[in-house]
Amino acid sequence: MSPENIRFKGDGLDLAGTAYGDPAAPPVLFFHGGGQSRNAWMGSARTVSEAGYYGITFDLRGHGDSDWAADGDYLLDAFGRDVENLISAFDQPVTLVGASRGGQAALVGGSRHPDRVRLIMLADVAPMMRDDGVDGIRAFFAEGEAGFAALDEAADSLSRHLNQLRMDDASRLGRAMRKDDAGRWHWRWDPATGKREFLHPPSEGEALLAAAARVKSPIILVRAELSHLLTNESVERFQQLAPQLEVITAKGVGHMFTADRNDAFAAQLLECLARIPARVTI
């Protein structure tokens, strides 16, 4: 089936998604990291749909084609409430897959509805993430606020601040950016999402610890071996709070690895789904 662009209700705003596969199949919802878009999970969603699932990639609030928050709320709990609304939109248990900010939202929102969540799979997300590891993300948002004269400059910014390999063809960023009247390129997100008050405030750590203690669904962490955000201590604390947590290490990659590893990540996801029983329709 051809991909279908759809809109779902979040918490007080609309969220844009792209759906792959049969709407009657078990749903797998994908959430990208801060500053990305739903295109980051396109390959994985297509792969799971070919395996018999209904894969849907979402733009987080304030990102891509989703609405911007009229009240300016981009705290983690707001993203989590959006996930809760999406979970309730399906009449069968969902699988939640998220990277970075999207993974945090999946954990917070999914932990509140264990009866509706088959599996939560996280890419390099855990409580007690290093604050200094967020410095590059803060710098990335700050540098992008004024826009870029060329897409090559945006590609340089991505590589410099987010520890990503510099892409060979910067023109690929065109779909993730918009051009203003002066000809400068801007990322397609609400600049307010990059305010310092929303990037790892104390309330975020508290929300993640509470979610980890509350979650009852099967949960799998794919930890980036070269992560600048996760520590052994944070992963161990996660396992203490959620004894059902399974940890898989992705060798030789950093925090924002999923966009470059869609196929490998999708294969791991399908293997996990194959051994975690599906629940009956709600």
N, C-alpha and C positions, 0 to 999 in steps of 0.2 A: 504494500500500500504506500502511496505517496505521502511524504510528510505533510502535516496539517498545522497551520498556525492557529492557535486558539487562545482564548483569554479566560482566566479563572479569577474568582474573588479571593483577594487576600484580606487582611484586616483593615477594612476601610478604603481599600484601593484595588485596582485591577492589576493582575500579573500576566505578563505575556509568556506563552509557552509554544513549543513546537513538539508535536506528537508524532510518534513513529509506531506503526503496527496496528493491531486490532484493539479497539476500545474495550472489547469484552475480555481481553486477556489480563493476567495479573499486572497491575500497574507498578512501574519503577520510575520514581521521580528523582530528577537530577538537579542539583543546585551548585552553581559556580562560586568561585571565590570573589572577594571584593575587587572591584575594578575590572572584572571580566564580564562576559555575557553568556547567554545560554548556548552560544556556538561552541564554547569550550568543551561541552559534553556531547556534541553532535555525533561523533563516531561511536561512542559507547551506547547512546540511545538507539542508534541504527542497529548496532550489533545485537543488543538484547531483544529488539523487536523481531529480528530474523530468527531468534531462538524461541519465539513464542510468547514474548512479554510485550506489554504496552509501555514503551519508553517515552517519557516526556521531559524535555529540558525546559527549565524556567529561568527567566530573568528575575533576579532579586528586585525588591522595591528600590526605586531610584536608579535602576540600571537598564540599559538596552531599551526595549519597547514597553517595559512595565511603567506604571504610573510613578511619579515622584510623590513623596509623602507631603501632603499639604501642611501637616503640622510640623514637618521637619524632623520627625522621629526616625532616627537610624541607629538606635541602640539595639543591642543583640535581641532583647526580648521582643521587639517589634518584628524582626525577621522570624523569630520563633512563632509568633502568633500567625504570621502569614502561612507558615508550614502547617500549623494546626488547621487553618481554614482549608488548605488543599487536601489534607488527610480526610476531612469530613466530606469532601466532594465525591468520594468513591464509595461504592457499596461493597467493596472487598478490601482485605488488608493490603497495605502498600509497602513497598520497599523504598527507603530513603537513602540517597547517595549524595554526599556533599564534600566539597573541597574548601578548606580554609573557612571563610565566613559562611559559605553555604553549608559546610559540615557542622559548624557551630549551631546554625539555625535548625538543621535537621535533628541534632541531638536535643536541643532545648524543646522544640515543638514535638518531636517524636516521643520524647520521654514522658509526655503528659497523656499519651493515648496508646498504651501498650497493647490493648485489645485490637487496635487497628493497624499496627505496624508489624510486618513480618520480619524485617531486618533493617538495621541501620548500618551503613557502610561509610566510613569516614576516611578521607584522604588527608593525613597529617594534621589531625585535630585532636586535642586533649585538653583537660583542665590544666591550669597552672602553666600556661605558655609563657615563654620568656618575653618580658616587656622590651628589652633592648633588641630582640629579634624583629619587633614591629617597626623599628626606626626606618628601615628601608621602605616599608609600605607607606609610612608617613611622608617620607621624602618623595616618593613616587606620586602620591596624591598632590602634594604641594607643588611639585614641578609642573604637573599637568594643568594646574589651575589657570595659567596664562595662555595655554594652548601652545601649539607647535607650528613652525613655519612650513614644515614638511613632514611627511610620514616617516622618513628616515630618522628624524629627531625623536619621534615617538618610540620607534623601535629601539633606539639607543637608550632611552629612558627606561623602558621595560627591562632591558638587559642589565643596565647599571644598578637599578634599585631592587629588582626582584630576583636577582641571581638566575635569570633565564638565559639560555643561549641566544645570541643575537640572530634574529631571523634573516635569512638571505634576501627574501623578497618582502620589503616593507609595505608594498602595495596591498598585501593581504590584510593589513590593519584598517583599510578603508571602510570595511563593513562594520567595524567596531567604533568608528569615529564619525564626527560630523564637522562640517566646515562652516565657519561663521562668515559674516558679510565682508570681513577684512581678509578672508582667505586663510585664516589660521585654523588648524585642526584641533578639535577637542574630543576627549573621550566621551562616549555616550552614556554618561551618568550624571546624576545630580551632584554638583560640586559640594553640596552640604554633606554627602556621605563621607568625604575625606576630612571633615573637621576633626581636630585632635580629640574632642570630647567623645567621639564615637570609635576611636581606634584604641582598643584595649583599656578602657576605664576600669576601675575596681569592680563596678557592677557586672562587668562581663565575666570576670573570673568567678565571682560569686554565683552567677547564673549557670556557668558550666559545671562547677562543683555540685550544685544542687541537682542539675540534670543527670550528672553521672551517678549520683546517689539514688536517684529516682528511677532511672531507666530499667525496664524489665525485659524488653525485647532483646533478641540476639543482636550483638553488636560486634563489628569487626573494624579494627583500625589498621589501615595500610600506612605504615610509618615510613617517611622518606629518610633514607640512611643519612643524607647530608643536610637534614633539616636544621634551619637556624632558629626554629621556634620551639620545637619539642626537645625535652631532656629525658634522660632515663628516669629521673625523679617524677616528672609529670606523668609518664606512661605507667610507672609503678603505682602512683596515686590513683590513676584511672582504674587500674585493675583491682585495687583494694576496694574502691567504691562500687565497681561493676564487675563482680567476679566472673560473669559470663563473657567478658571481653576477650576476644581473640586478636592477637597482634601479628601482622604480616609485615615484613620489611621489604621495601622497594629499594633494591641495591643501586648505588651510584647516582641518586637523584636528589634534588633539593625540594623545598616546600611546595612550589607551584609546578609540580611535575605532571599533573593529570592531563593537561592540554596536549602534551607531547607523547603521552603514554595511553591514549584512549583505548587502543586495541588490547594492550596487555592488561589494563585495568578492567575492561569489560570481560575478558577471559576469566580473571580472578572472581569477579562478581558472579558470573554464571556458574562457576564451580561452587561458590558458596551457596547460591540459591538452590543448586541441585541437591545439597545435603541438608538444607533447612526446610522442614516440611511446610507446605502451604497450609494456611488456616482456612477454615470454612468461611463462606460468605457471611458478612456481618448482617 
